[in-house]
Amino acid sequence: MVGVSIALLGTADGPTLTRRFDAHAQSGRVLDPLQERSWGAYVGQVVDRFGIRWLIGCGDDERAMRECE
């Protein structure tokens, strides 16, 4: 597939999103590490083994940020 991308932003708790990011990164490649951004959210991008680009992150509230760390 060419041009397919999926965003998982705040769709689950921080630990779940971190596990998903790590799982895709393990068999794919990291484009942008999952890390804290200037606006306070944790966001990263990875391409999985099928070539699908994933934007994964969690919110900018204090609880969400602690969960993503």
CHARMM internal coordinates of N, CA and C (Angstrom, degrees):
IC EDIT
DIST 1 N 1 CA 1.4442
DIST 1 CA 1 C 1.5212
ANGL 1 N 1 CA 1 C 109.02
DIST 1 C 2 N 1.2818
ANGL 1 CA 1 C 2 N 115.79
DIHE 1 N 1 CA 1 C 2 N 138.46
DIST 2 N 2 CA 1.4545
ANGL 1 C 2 N 2 CA 120.81
DIHE 1 CA 1 C 2 N 2 CA 177.67
DIST 2 CA 2 C 1.5126
ANGL 2 N 2 CA 2 C 108.70
DIHE 1 C 2 N 2 CA 2 C -116.63
DIST 2 C 3 N 1.3201
ANGL 2 CA 2 C 3 N 116.38
DIHE 2 N 2 CA 2 C 3 N 134.29
DIST 3 N 3 CA 1.4503
ANGL 2 C 3 N 3 CA 120.66
DIHE 2 CA 2 C 3 N 3 CA 175.48
DIST 3 CA 3 C 1.5129
ANGL 3 N 3 CA 3 C 116.02
DIHE 2 C 3 N 3 CA 3 C 81.93
DIST 3 C 4 N 1.3174
ANGL 3 CA 3 C 4 N 117.82
DIHE 3 N 3 CA 3 C 4 N 12.11
DIST 4 N 4 CA 1.4525
ANGL 3 C 4 N 4 CA 120.03
DIHE 3 CA 3 C 4 N 4 CA 178.95
DIST 4 CA 4 C 1.5213
ANGL 4 N 4 CA 4 C 109.45
DIHE 3 C 4 N 4 CA 4 C -89.84
DIST 4 C 5 N 1.3237
ANGL 4 CA 4 C 5 N 116.43
DIHE 4 N 4 CA 4 C 5 N 131.84
DIST 5 N 5 CA 1.4626
ANGL 4 C 5 N 5 CA 120.23
DIHE 4 CA 4 C 5 N 5 CA 174.72
DIST 5 CA 5 C 1.5196
ANGL 5 N 5 CA 5 C 108.75
DIHE 4 C 5 N 5 CA 5 C -142.74
DIST 5 C 6 N 1.3329
ANGL 5 CA 5 C 6 N 114.31
DIHE 5 N 5 CA 5 C 6 N 148.19
DIST 6 N 6 CA 1.4608
ANGL 5 C 6 N 6 CA 121.20
DIHE 5 CA 5 C 6 N 6 CA -178.04
DIST 6 CA 6 C 1.5195
ANGL 6 N 6 CA 6 C 107.88
DIHE 5 C 6 N 6 CA 6 C -130.30
DIST 6 C 7 N 1.3211
ANGL 6 CA 6 C 7 N 117.09
DIHE 6 N 6 CA 6 C 7 N 137.94
DIST 7 N 7 CA 1.4601
ANGL 6 C 7 N 7 CA 121.96
DIHE 6 CA 6 C 7 N 7 CA 177.55
DIST 7 CA 7 C 1.5211
ANGL 7 N 7 CA 7 C 109.99
DIHE 6 C 7 N 7 CA 7 C -112.51
DIST 7 C 8 N 1.3180
ANGL 7 CA 7 C 8 N 115.58
DIHE 7 N 7 CA 7 C 8 N 126.83
DIST 8 N 8 CA 1.4643
ANGL 7 C 8 N 8 CA 122.41
DIHE 7 CA 7 C 8 N 8 CA 173.30
DIST 8 CA 8 C 1.5246
ANGL 8 N 8 CA 8 C 106.24
DIHE 7 C 8 N 8 CA 8 C -117.76
DIST 8 C 9 N 1.2955
ANGL 8 CA 8 C 9 N 115.80
DIHE 8 N 8 CA 8 C 9 N 88.99
DIST 9 N 9 CA 1.4635
ANGL 8 C 9 N 9 CA 121.27
DIHE 8 CA 8 C 9 N 9 CA -176.40
DIST 9 CA 9 C 1.5173
ANGL 9 N 9 CA 9 C 109.09
DIHE 8 C 9 N 9 CA 9 C -115.45
DIST 9 C 10 N 1.3182
ANGL 9 CA 9 C 10 N 115.98
DIHE 9 N 9 CA 9 C 10 N 108.13
DIST 10 N 10 CA 1.4552
ANGL 9 C 10 N 10 CA 120.36
DIHE 9 CA 9 C 10 N 10 CA 178.86
DIST 10 CA 10 C 1.5082
ANGL 10 N 10 CA 10 C 114.16
DIHE 9 C 10 N 10 CA 10 C 68.38
DIST 10 C 11 N 1.3377
ANGL 10 CA 10 C 11 N 117.00
DIHE 10 N 10 CA 10 C 11 N 21.65
DIST 11 N 11 CA 1.4567
ANGL 10 C 11 N 11 CA 120.39
DIHE 10 CA 10 C 11 N 11 CA -177.27
DIST 11 CA 11 C 1.5264
ANGL 11 N 11 CA 11 C 112.72
DIHE 10 C 11 N 11 CA 11 C -85.68
DIST 11 C 12 N 1.3297
ANGL 11 CA 11 C 12 N 116.70
DIHE 11 N 11 CA 11 C 12 N -8.39
DIST 12 N 12 CA 1.4609
ANGL 11 C 12 N 12 CA 121.76
DIHE 11 CA 11 C 12 N 12 CA 179.68
DIST 12 CA 12 C 1.5267
ANGL 12 N 12 CA 12 C 107.82
DIHE 11 C 12 N 12 CA 12 C -154.95
DIST 12 C 13 N 1.3198
ANGL 12 CA 12 C 13 N 115.58
DIHE 12 N 12 CA 12 C 13 N 175.82
DIST 13 N 13 CA 1.4608
ANGL 12 C 13 N 13 CA 119.05
DIHE 12 CA 12 C 13 N 13 CA 178.07
DIST 13 CA 13 C 1.5323
ANGL 13 N 13 CA 13 C 109.87
DIHE 12 C 13 N 13 CA 13 C -70.19
DIST 13 C 14 N 1.3293
ANGL 13 CA 13 C 14 N 115.64
DIHE 13 N 13 CA 13 C 14 N 163.46
DIST 14 N 14 CA 1.4544
ANGL 13 C 14 N 14 CA 121.79
DIHE 13 CA 13 C 14 N 14 CA -176.45
DIST 14 CA 14 C 1.5181
ANGL 14 N 14 CA 14 C 115.17
DIHE 13 C 14 N 14 CA 14 C -54.75
DIST 14 C 15 N 1.3448
ANGL 14 CA 14 C 15 N 119.26
DIHE 14 N 14 CA 14 C 15 N -49.36
DIST 15 N 15 CA 1.4625
ANGL 14 C 15 N 15 CA 119.53
DIHE 14 CA 14 C 15 N 15 CA -179.94
DIST 15 CA 15 C 1.5308
ANGL 15 N 15 CA 15 C 113.33
DIHE 14 C 15 N 15 CA 15 C -60.31
DIST 15 C 16 N 1.3278
ANGL 15 CA 15 C 16 N 117.45
DIHE 15 N 15 CA 15 C 16 N -37.29
DIST 16 N 16 CA 1.4637
ANGL 15 C 16 N 16 CA 120.79
DIHE 15 CA 15 C 16 N 16 CA 178.91
DIST 16 CA 16 C 1.5226
ANGL 16 N 16 CA 16 C 110.52
DIHE 15 C 16 N 16 CA 16 C -66.04
DIST 16 C 17 N 1.3354
ANGL 16 CA 16 C 17 N 117.14
DIHE 16 N 16 CA 16 C 17 N -44.85
DIST 17 N 17 CA 1.4622
ANGL 16 C 17 N 17 CA 120.06
DIHE 16 CA 16 C 17 N 17 CA 178.96
DIST 17 CA 17 C 1.5259
ANGL 17 N 17 CA 17 C 111.19
DIHE 16 C 17 N 17 CA 17 C -64.69
DIST 17 C 18 N 1.3258
ANGL 17 CA 17 C 18 N 117.21
DIHE 17 N 17 CA 17 C 18 N -37.95
DIST 18 N 18 CA 1.4667
ANGL 17 C 18 N 18 CA 120.67
DIHE 17 CA 17 C 18 N 18 CA 177.83
DIST 18 CA 18 C 1.5264
ANGL 18 N 18 CA 18 C 110.43
DIHE 17 C 18 N 18 CA 18 C -63.60
DIST 18 C 19 N 1.3190
ANGL 18 CA 18 C 19 N 117.55
DIHE 18 N 18 CA 18 C 19 N -43.01
DIST 19 N 19 CA 1.4748
ANGL 18 C 19 N 19 CA 121.07
DIHE 18 CA 18 C 19 N 19 CA 177.20
DIST 19 CA 19 C 1.5262
ANGL 19 N 19 CA 19 C 111.04
DIHE 18 C 19 N 19 CA 19 C -61.99
DIST 19 C 20 N 1.3233
ANGL 19 CA 19 C 20 N 117.35
DIHE 19 N 19 CA 19 C 20 N -41.63
DIST 20 N 20 CA 1.4706
ANGL 19 C 20 N 20 CA 120.53
DIHE 19 CA 19 C 20 N 20 CA 178.64
DIST 20 CA 20 C 1.5243
ANGL 20 N 20 CA 20 C 110.53
DIHE 19 C 20 N 20 CA 20 C -62.78
DIST 20 C 21 N 1.3305
ANGL 20 CA 20 C 21 N 116.35
DIHE 20 N 20 CA 20 C 21 N -45.08
DIST 21 N 21 CA 1.4647
ANGL 20 C 21 N 21 CA 120.70
DIHE 20 CA 20 C 21 N 21 CA 179.21
DIST 21 CA 21 C 1.5318
ANGL 21 N 21 CA 21 C 109.68
DIHE 20 C 21 N 21 CA 21 C -58.96
DIST 21 C 22 N 1.3275
ANGL 21 CA 21 C 22 N 116.31
DIHE 21 N 21 CA 21 C 22 N -49.28
DIST 22 N 22 CA 1.4667
ANGL 21 C 22 N 22 CA 121.01
DIHE 21 CA 21 C 22 N 22 CA -178.34
DIST 22 CA 22 C 1.5264
ANGL 22 N 22 CA 22 C 112.00
DIHE 21 C 22 N 22 CA 22 C -62.00
DIST 22 C 23 N 1.3218
ANGL 22 CA 22 C 23 N 117.02
DIHE 22 N 22 CA 22 C 23 N -38.91
DIST 23 N 23 CA 1.4695
ANGL 22 C 23 N 23 CA 120.89
DIHE 22 CA 22 C 23 N 23 CA 179.61
DIST 23 CA 23 C 1.5257
ANGL 23 N 23 CA 23 C 111.05
DIHE 22 C 23 N 23 CA 23 C -64.51
DIST 23 C 24 N 1.3290
ANGL 23 CA 23 C 24 N 117.69
DIHE 23 N 23 CA 23 C 24 N -43.81
DIST 24 N 24 CA 1.4620
ANGL 23 C 24 N 24 CA 120.48
DIHE 23 CA 23 C 24 N 24 CA 178.58
DIST 24 CA 24 C 1.5271
ANGL 24 N 24 CA 24 C 110.55
DIHE 23 C 24 N 24 CA 24 C -67.60
DIST 24 C 25 N 1.3164
ANGL 24 CA 24 C 25 N 117.06
DIHE 24 N 24 CA 24 C 25 N -37.50
DIST 25 N 25 CA 1.4648
ANGL 24 C 25 N 25 CA 121.41
DIHE 24 CA 24 C 25 N 25 CA -178.74
DIST 25 CA 25 C 1.5281
ANGL 25 N 25 CA 25 C 111.05
DIHE 24 C 25 N 25 CA 25 C -67.43
DIST 25 C 26 N 1.3141
ANGL 25 CA 25 C 26 N 116.97
DIHE 25 N 25 CA 25 C 26 N -33.42
DIST 26 N 26 CA 1.4593
ANGL 25 C 26 N 26 CA 121.64
DIHE 25 CA 25 C 26 N 26 CA -177.20
DIST 26 CA 26 C 1.5258
ANGL 26 N 26 CA 26 C 112.35
DIHE 25 C 26 N 26 CA 26 C -60.80
DIST 26 C 27 N 1.3203
ANGL 26 CA 26 C 27 N 116.55
DIHE 26 N 26 CA 26 C 27 N -40.63
DIST 27 N 27 CA 1.4598
ANGL 26 C 27 N 27 CA 119.83
DIHE 26 CA 26 C 27 N 27 CA -178.54
DIST 27 CA 27 C 1.5296
ANGL 27 N 27 CA 27 C 112.36
DIHE 26 C 27 N 27 CA 27 C -105.91
DIST 27 C 28 N 1.3387
ANGL 27 CA 27 C 28 N 117.09
DIHE 27 N 27 CA 27 C 28 N 1.88
DIST 28 N 28 CA 1.4581
ANGL 27 C 28 N 28 CA 121.39
DIHE 27 CA 27 C 28 N 28 CA 179.90
DIST 28 CA 28 C 1.5159
ANGL 28 N 28 CA 28 C 110.48
DIHE 27 C 28 N 28 CA 28 C -127.06
DIST 28 C 29 N 1.3249
ANGL 28 CA 28 C 29 N 116.06
DIHE 28 N 28 CA 28 C 29 N -138.88
DIST 29 N 29 CA 1.4648
ANGL 28 C 29 N 29 CA 119.31
DIHE 28 CA 28 C 29 N 29 CA 177.08
DIST 29 CA 29 C 1.5234
ANGL 29 N 29 CA 29 C 110.41
DIHE 28 C 29 N 29 CA 29 C -144.26
DIST 29 C 30 N 1.3090
ANGL 29 CA 29 C 30 N 114.65
DIHE 29 N 29 CA 29 C 30 N 143.74
DIST 30 N 30 CA 1.4637
ANGL 29 C 30 N 30 CA 121.82
DIHE 29 CA 29 C 30 N 30 CA -179.07
DIST 30 CA 30 C 1.5239
ANGL 30 N 30 CA 30 C 108.88
DIHE 29 C 30 N 30 CA 30 C -83.62
DIST 30 C 31 N 1.3224
ANGL 30 CA 30 C 31 N 116.41
DIHE 30 N 30 CA 30 C 31 N 125.36
DIST 31 N 31 CA 1.4597
ANGL 30 C 31 N 31 CA 121.41
DIHE 30 CA 30 C 31 N 31 CA 174.54
DIST 31 CA 31 C 1.5245
ANGL 31 N 31 CA 31 C 110.51
DIHE 30 C 31 N 31 CA 31 C -89.71
DIST 31 C 32 N 1.3166
ANGL 31 CA 31 C 32 N 114.88
DIHE 31 N 31 CA 31 C 32 N -38.27
DIST 32 N 32 CA 1.4634
ANGL 31 C 32 N 32 CA 121.73
DIHE 31 CA 31 C 32 N 32 CA -177.63
DIST 32 CA 32 C 1.5290
ANGL 32 N 32 CA 32 C 106.81
DIHE 31 C 32 N 32 CA 32 C -150.37
DIST 32 C 33 N 1.3300
ANGL 32 CA 32 C 33 N 118.48
DIHE 32 N 32 CA 32 C 33 N 115.36
DIST 33 N 33 CA 1.4702
ANGL 32 C 33 N 33 CA 120.60
DIHE 32 CA 32 C 33 N 33 CA -175.11
DIST 33 CA 33 C 1.5307
ANGL 33 N 33 CA 33 C 112.81
DIHE 32 C 33 N 33 CA 33 C -58.25
DIST 33 C 34 N 1.3112
ANGL 33 CA 33 C 34 N 114.79
DIHE 33 N 33 CA 33 C 34 N 151.03
DIST 34 N 34 CA 1.4597
ANGL 33 C 34 N 34 CA 121.38
DIHE 33 CA 33 C 34 N 34 CA 174.31
DIST 34 CA 34 C 1.5235
ANGL 34 N 34 CA 34 C 106.92
DIHE 33 C 34 N 34 CA 34 C -69.99
DIST 34 C 35 N 1.3217
ANGL 34 CA 34 C 35 N 116.59
DIHE 34 N 34 CA 34 C 35 N 111.29
DIST 35 N 35 CA 1.4585
ANGL 34 C 35 N 35 CA 121.46
DIHE 34 CA 34 C 35 N 35 CA -175.63
DIST 35 CA 35 C 1.5248
ANGL 35 N 35 CA 35 C 110.60
DIHE 34 C 35 N 35 CA 35 C -154.09
DIST 35 C 36 N 1.3204
ANGL 35 CA 35 C 36 N 115.09
DIHE 35 N 35 CA 35 C 36 N 164.91
DIST 36 N 36 CA 1.4622
ANGL 35 C 36 N 36 CA 119.83
DIHE 35 CA 35 C 36 N 36 CA 179.68
DIST 36 CA 36 C 1.5198
ANGL 36 N 36 CA 36 C 109.45
DIHE 35 C 36 N 36 CA 36 C -70.56
DIST 36 C 37 N 1.3153
ANGL 36 CA 36 C 37 N 115.58
DIHE 36 N 36 CA 36 C 37 N 136.10
DIST 37 N 37 CA 1.4676
ANGL 36 C 37 N 37 CA 122.50
DIHE 36 CA 36 C 37 N 37 CA 179.90
DIST 37 CA 37 C 1.5256
ANGL 37 N 37 CA 37 C 110.20
DIHE 36 C 37 N 37 CA 37 C -102.41
DIST 37 C 38 N 1.2965
ANGL 37 CA 37 C 38 N 115.95
DIHE 37 N 37 CA 37 C 38 N 168.23
DIST 38 N 38 CA 1.4707
ANGL 37 C 38 N 38 CA 121.22
DIHE 37 CA 37 C 38 N 38 CA -176.26
DIST 38 CA 38 C 1.5293
ANGL 38 N 38 CA 38 C 112.34
DIHE 37 C 38 N 38 CA 38 C -60.47
DIST 38 C 39 N 1.3166
ANGL 38 CA 38 C 39 N 118.16
DIHE 38 N 38 CA 38 C 39 N -26.20
DIST 39 N 39 CA 1.4703
ANGL 38 C 39 N 39 CA 121.12
DIHE 38 CA 38 C 39 N 39 CA -179.56
DIST 39 CA 39 C 1.5282
ANGL 39 N 39 CA 39 C 112.14
DIHE 38 C 39 N 39 CA 39 C -88.92
DIST 39 C 40 N 1.3629
ANGL 39 CA 39 C 40 N 117.39
DIHE 39 N 39 CA 39 C 40 N -0.41
DIST 40 N 40 CA 1.4519
ANGL 39 C 40 N 40 CA 120.68
DIHE 39 CA 39 C 40 N 40 CA 173.25
DIST 40 CA 40 C 1.5122
ANGL 40 N 40 CA 40 C 116.15
DIHE 39 C 40 N 40 CA 40 C 103.44
DIST 40 C 41 N 1.3203
ANGL 40 CA 40 C 41 N 118.70
DIHE 40 N 40 CA 40 C 41 N -13.38
DIST 41 N 41 CA 1.4641
ANGL 40 C 41 N 41 CA 121.25
DIHE 40 CA 40 C 41 N 41 CA 179.17
DIST 41 CA 41 C 1.5247
ANGL 41 N 41 CA 41 C 110.31
DIHE 40 C 41 N 41 CA 41 C -86.59
DIST 41 C 42 N 1.3261
ANGL 41 CA 41 C 42 N 116.26
DIHE 41 N 41 CA 41 C 42 N 160.08
DIST 42 N 42 CA 1.4584
ANGL 41 C 42 N 42 CA 122.17
DIHE 41 CA 41 C 42 N 42 CA 172.86
DIST 42 CA 42 C 1.5234
ANGL 42 N 42 CA 42 C 107.75
DIHE 41 C 42 N 42 CA 42 C -102.79
DIST 42 C 43 N 1.3409
ANGL 42 CA 42 C 43 N 116.54
DIHE 42 N 42 CA 42 C 43 N 121.38
DIST 43 N 43 CA 1.4572
ANGL 42 C 43 N 43 CA 121.62
DIHE 42 CA 42 C 43 N 43 CA -175.28
DIST 43 CA 43 C 1.5300
ANGL 43 N 43 CA 43 C 108.60
DIHE 42 C 43 N 43 CA 43 C -142.04
DIST 43 C 44 N 1.3292
ANGL 43 CA 43 C 44 N 116.32
DIHE 43 N 43 CA 43 C 44 N 145.18
DIST 44 N 44 CA 1.4552
ANGL 43 C 44 N 44 CA 121.89
DIHE 43 CA 43 C 44 N 44 CA 174.75
DIST 44 CA 44 C 1.5176
ANGL 44 N 44 CA 44 C 110.04
DIHE 43 C 44 N 44 CA 44 C -152.59
DIST 44 C 45 N 1.3433
ANGL 44 CA 44 C 45 N 115.91
DIHE 44 N 44 CA 44 C 45 N 164.94
DIST 45 N 45 CA 1.4561
ANGL 44 C 45 N 45 CA 120.86
DIHE 44 CA 44 C 45 N 45 CA 179.30
DIST 45 CA 45 C 1.5153
ANGL 45 N 45 CA 45 C 109.48
DIHE 44 C 45 N 45 CA 45 C -130.42
DIST 45 C 46 N 1.3118
ANGL 45 CA 45 C 46 N 115.18
DIHE 45 N 45 CA 45 C 46 N 140.60
DIST 46 N 46 CA 1.4574
ANGL 45 C 46 N 46 CA 122.14
DIHE 45 CA 45 C 46 N 46 CA -179.97
DIST 46 CA 46 C 1.5247
ANGL 46 N 46 CA 46 C 108.64
DIHE 45 C 46 N 46 CA 46 C -143.50
DIST 46 C 47 N 1.3387
ANGL 46 CA 46 C 47 N 116.06
DIHE 46 N 46 CA 46 C 47 N 149.05
DIST 47 N 47 CA 1.4632
ANGL 46 C 47 N 47 CA 121.57
DIHE 46 CA 46 C 47 N 47 CA 172.27
DIST 47 CA 47 C 1.5191
ANGL 47 N 47 CA 47 C 106.69
DIHE 46 C 47 N 47 CA 47 C -107.77
DIST 47 C 48 N 1.3329
ANGL 47 CA 47 C 48 N 116.93
DIHE 47 N 47 CA 47 C 48 N 124.28
DIST 48 N 48 CA 1.4642
ANGL 47 C 48 N 48 CA 119.54
DIHE 47 CA 47 C 48 N 48 CA -178.23
DIST 48 CA 48 C 1.5236
ANGL 48 N 48 CA 48 C 111.16
DIHE 47 C 48 N 48 CA 48 C -79.22
DIST 48 C 49 N 1.3103
ANGL 48 CA 48 C 49 N 116.92
DIHE 48 N 48 CA 48 C 49 N 179.40
DIST 49 N 49 CA 1.4663
ANGL 48 C 49 N 49 CA 122.05
DIHE 48 CA 48 C 49 N 49 CA -175.82
DIST 49 CA 49 C 1.5163
ANGL 49 N 49 CA 49 C 113.15
DIHE 48 C 49 N 49 CA 49 C -65.26
DIST 49 C 50 N 1.3331
ANGL 49 CA 49 C 50 N 117.78
DIHE 49 N 49 CA 49 C 50 N -14.74
DIST 50 N 50 CA 1.4598
ANGL 49 C 50 N 50 CA 121.95
DIHE 49 CA 49 C 50 N 50 CA 178.45
DIST 50 CA 50 C 1.5286
ANGL 50 N 50 CA 50 C 112.22
DIHE 49 C 50 N 50 CA 50 C -96.08
DIST 50 C 51 N 1.3328
ANGL 50 CA 50 C 51 N 116.35
DIHE 50 N 50 CA 50 C 51 N -0.04
DIST 51 N 51 CA 1.4594
ANGL 50 C 51 N 51 CA 120.53
DIHE 50 CA 50 C 51 N 51 CA 179.83
DIST 51 CA 51 C 1.5163
ANGL 51 N 51 CA 51 C 114.04
DIHE 50 C 51 N 51 CA 51 C 87.66
DIST 51 C 52 N 1.3175
ANGL 51 CA 51 C 52 N 117.51
DIHE 51 N 51 CA 51 C 52 N 9.62
DIST 52 N 52 CA 1.4650
ANGL 51 C 52 N 52 CA 121.01
DIHE 51 CA 51 C 52 N 52 CA 178.78
DIST 52 CA 52 C 1.5235
ANGL 52 N 52 CA 52 C 108.48
DIHE 51 C 52 N 52 CA 52 C -86.08
DIST 52 C 53 N 1.3115
ANGL 52 CA 52 C 53 N 115.39
DIHE 52 N 52 CA 52 C 53 N 129.55
DIST 53 N 53 CA 1.4642
ANGL 52 C 53 N 53 CA 121.97
DIHE 52 CA 52 C 53 N 53 CA 179.95
DIST 53 CA 53 C 1.5256
ANGL 53 N 53 CA 53 C 109.49
DIHE 52 C 53 N 53 CA 53 C -87.93
DIST 53 C 54 N 1.3453
ANGL 53 CA 53 C 54 N 115.77
DIHE 53 N 53 CA 53 C 54 N 129.86
DIST 54 N 54 CA 1.4578
ANGL 53 C 54 N 54 CA 122.49
DIHE 53 CA 53 C 54 N 54 CA -179.15
DIST 54 CA 54 C 1.5167
ANGL 54 N 54 CA 54 C 109.94
DIHE 53 C 54 N 54 CA 54 C -115.84
DIST 54 C 55 N 1.3083
ANGL 54 CA 54 C 55 N 116.85
DIHE 54 N 54 CA 54 C 55 N 129.92
DIST 55 N 55 CA 1.4587
ANGL 54 C 55 N 55 CA 123.66
DIHE 54 CA 54 C 55 N 55 CA 170.25
DIST 55 CA 55 C 1.5225
ANGL 55 N 55 CA 55 C 105.08
DIHE 54 C 55 N 55 CA 55 C -106.67
DIST 55 C 56 N 1.3302
ANGL 55 CA 55 C 56 N 116.30
DIHE 55 N 55 CA 55 C 56 N 113.42
DIST 56 N 56 CA 1.4628
ANGL 55 C 56 N 56 CA 121.49
DIHE 55 CA 55 C 56 N 56 CA -173.53
DIST 56 CA 56 C 1.5179
ANGL 56 N 56 CA 56 C 108.99
DIHE 55 C 56 N 56 CA 56 C -123.49
DIST 56 C 57 N 1.3332
ANGL 56 CA 56 C 57 N 116.56
DIHE 56 N 56 CA 56 C 57 N 133.01
DIST 57 N 57 CA 1.4529
ANGL 56 C 57 N 57 CA 118.90
DIHE 56 CA 56 C 57 N 57 CA 179.19
DIST 57 CA 57 C 1.5097
ANGL 57 N 57 CA 57 C 112.65
DIHE 56 C 57 N 57 CA 57 C -169.01
DIST 57 C 58 N 1.3242
ANGL 57 CA 57 C 58 N 113.38
DIHE 57 N 57 CA 57 C 58 N 169.95
DIST 58 N 58 CA 1.4573
ANGL 57 C 58 N 58 CA 119.23
DIHE 57 CA 57 C 58 N 58 CA 176.27
DIST 58 CA 58 C 1.5146
ANGL 58 N 58 CA 58 C 109.39
DIHE 57 C 58 N 58 CA 58 C -133.16
DIST 58 C 59 N 1.3138
ANGL 58 CA 58 C 59 N 114.72
DIHE 58 N 58 CA 58 C 59 N 162.43
DIST 59 N 59 CA 1.4507
ANGL 58 C 59 N 59 CA 125.29
DIHE 58 CA 58 C 59 N 59 CA -166.98
DIST 59 CA 59 C 1.5085
ANGL 59 N 59 CA 59 C 118.71
DIHE 58 C 59 N 59 CA 59 C -56.97
DIST 59 C 60 N 1.3019
ANGL 59 CA 59 C 60 N 113.44
DIHE 59 N 59 CA 59 C 60 N -179.40
DIST 60 N 60 CA 1.4529
ANGL 59 C 60 N 60 CA 120.06
DIHE 59 CA 59 C 60 N 60 CA -175.88
DIST 60 CA 60 C 1.5247
ANGL 60 N 60 CA 60 C 112.83
DIHE 59 C 60 N 60 CA 60 C -106.24
DIST 60 C 61 N 1.3406
ANGL 60 CA 60 C 61 N 117.10
DIHE 60 N 60 CA 60 C 61 N 9.22
DIST 61 N 61 CA 1.4594
ANGL 60 C 61 N 61 CA 116.85
DIHE 60 CA 60 C 61 N 61 CA 175.69
DIST 61 CA 61 C 1.5299
ANGL 61 N 61 CA 61 C 109.03
DIHE 60 C 61 N 61 CA 61 C -83.18
DIST 61 C 62 N 1.3071
ANGL 61 CA 61 C 62 N 117.20
DIHE 61 N 61 CA 61 C 62 N 159.52
DIST 62 N 62 CA 1.4651
ANGL 61 C 62 N 62 CA 122.28
DIHE 61 CA 61 C 62 N 62 CA -172.07
DIST 62 CA 62 C 1.5281
ANGL 62 N 62 CA 62 C 112.80
DIHE 61 C 62 N 62 CA 62 C -58.90
DIST 62 C 63 N 1.3095
ANGL 62 CA 62 C 63 N 117.95
DIHE 62 N 62 CA 62 C 63 N -43.27
DIST 63 N 63 CA 1.4623
ANGL 62 C 63 N 63 CA 121.35
DIHE 62 CA 62 C 63 N 63 CA -179.30
DIST 63 CA 63 C 1.5278
ANGL 63 N 63 CA 63 C 110.88
DIHE 62 C 63 N 63 CA 63 C -63.52
DIST 63 C 64 N 1.3176
ANGL 63 CA 63 C 64 N 116.40
DIHE 63 N 63 CA 63 C 64 N -45.20
DIST 64 N 64 CA 1.4657
ANGL 63 C 64 N 64 CA 120.75
DIHE 63 CA 63 C 64 N 64 CA -179.16
DIST 64 CA 64 C 1.5279
ANGL 64 N 64 CA 64 C 110.67
DIHE 63 C 64 N 64 CA 64 C -62.23
DIST 64 C 65 N 1.3091
ANGL 64 CA 64 C 65 N 117.39
DIHE 64 N 64 CA 64 C 65 N -40.71
DIST 65 N 65 CA 1.4560
ANGL 64 C 65 N 65 CA 119.99
DIHE 64 CA 64 C 65 N 65 CA -178.78
DIST 65 CA 65 C 1.5279
ANGL 65 N 65 CA 65 C 110.66
DIHE 64 C 65 N 65 CA 65 C -65.69
DIST 65 C 66 N 1.3220
ANGL 65 CA 65 C 66 N 117.95
DIHE 65 N 65 CA 65 C 66 N -40.25
DIST 66 N 66 CA 1.4719
ANGL 65 C 66 N 66 CA 120.07
DIHE 65 CA 65 C 66 N 66 CA 178.01
DIST 66 CA 66 C 1.5210
ANGL 66 N 66 CA 66 C 110.11
DIHE 65 C 66 N 66 CA 66 C -62.66
DIST 66 C 67 N 1.3203
ANGL 66 CA 66 C 67 N 117.75
DIHE 66 N 66 CA 66 C 67 N -37.66
DIST 67 N 67 CA 1.4531
ANGL 66 C 67 N 67 CA 121.40
DIHE 66 CA 66 C 67 N 67 CA -179.42
DIST 67 CA 67 C 1.5120
ANGL 67 N 67 CA 67 C 112.46
DIHE 66 C 67 N 67 CA 67 C -68.10
DIST 67 C 68 N 1.3310
ANGL 67 CA 67 C 68 N 117.72
DIHE 67 N 67 CA 67 C 68 N -31.35
DIST 68 N 68 CA 1.4685
ANGL 67 C 68 N 68 CA 121.36
DIHE 67 CA 67 C 68 N 68 CA -177.59
DIST 68 CA 68 C 1.5156
ANGL 68 N 68 CA 68 C 112.57
DIHE 67 C 68 N 68 CA 68 C -80.15
DIST 68 C 69 N 1.3116
ANGL 68 CA 68 C 69 N 117.66
DIHE 68 N 68 CA 68 C 69 N -20.74
DIST 69 N 69 CA 1.4638
ANGL 68 C 69 N 69 CA 120.40
DIHE 68 CA 68 C 69 N 69 CA -176.16
DIST 69 CA 69 C 1.5120
ANGL 69 N 69 CA 69 C 110.96
DIHE 68 C 69 N 69 CA 69 C -67.29
END
COOR INIT
IC SEED 1 N 1 CA 1 C
IC BUILD
